[in-house]
Amino acid sequence: MTTPKHPLTPDEEVIRAQEMRVVSELTDEQRVLRMADELRRGFAALTNVSPAVSVFGSARTAIDHPEYRRSAELGRKLGEAGLAVITGGGPGAMEAANKGAREANALSVGLTIDLPAEERVNRYVDLEVHFHYFFCRKVMFVRYASAYLALPGGFGTLDELFECLTLIQTQKIRDFPVILIGVEHWGGLVNWMRDELVRYHRISPEDLDRILLTDDLDEAVERVLAAVARQQIADTG
């Protein structure tokens, strides 16, 4: 007789259900309630956070790395422009952007997440909202930001970046800038998208036109402010 076991990950009880008897931690009904509660708490916490930008970037950026300093400078410039800064609330580039926002006396938001190697929320976050489900967290990144800025990062940053690009391409959201900070880091990806995705008609040329690739932080902030102004006109029109 197979000994019952608890799933190591949330998907294991489904994927391995036919291999062994896995003891479920929650029923599907309980999961739905948990998801709804996360969305409800996020909406309540962030409802007055505006205008704001979501800043994505690597948790592995070292505090003594030039990218950390550039992330902090970006957060400061965004804050000085009157924008709240939303990050994942973790270390690295996220911490730096929160730090810059704090230095500018702007609201510094961290959307933290349960992870196996969990990092505590960084010390520069003024408002933390904690999540278990990635998709609930991504709803908040998108819904409460007027623009999306990606600093150099890994899989998580790419996931967040392409989530935003997909929503813009499919017209679920409109006129929300996507800005890639770091020409050296992001240039190869943009060239690949042009050479492979546009060339073979997997995306349209205008899909790439929605992306600003820059090293100029002032240009990035100007692009964000122009979008915020257009969004405010649309809201009142």
Secondary structure, 3 states (H helix, E strand, C coil): CCCCECCCCCCHHHHCCCCCCECCCCCHHHHHHHHHHHHHHHHHHHCCCCCEEEEECCCCCCCCCHHHHHHHHHHHHHHHCCCEEEECCCCCHHHHHHHHHHHCCCCEEEEEECCCCCCCCCCCCCEEEEECCHHHHHHHHHHCCCCEEECCCCHHHHHHHHHHHHHHHCCCCCCCCEEEECHHHHHHHHHHHHHHHHCCCCCCHHHHHCEEEECCHHHHHHHHHHHHHHHHHHHHC
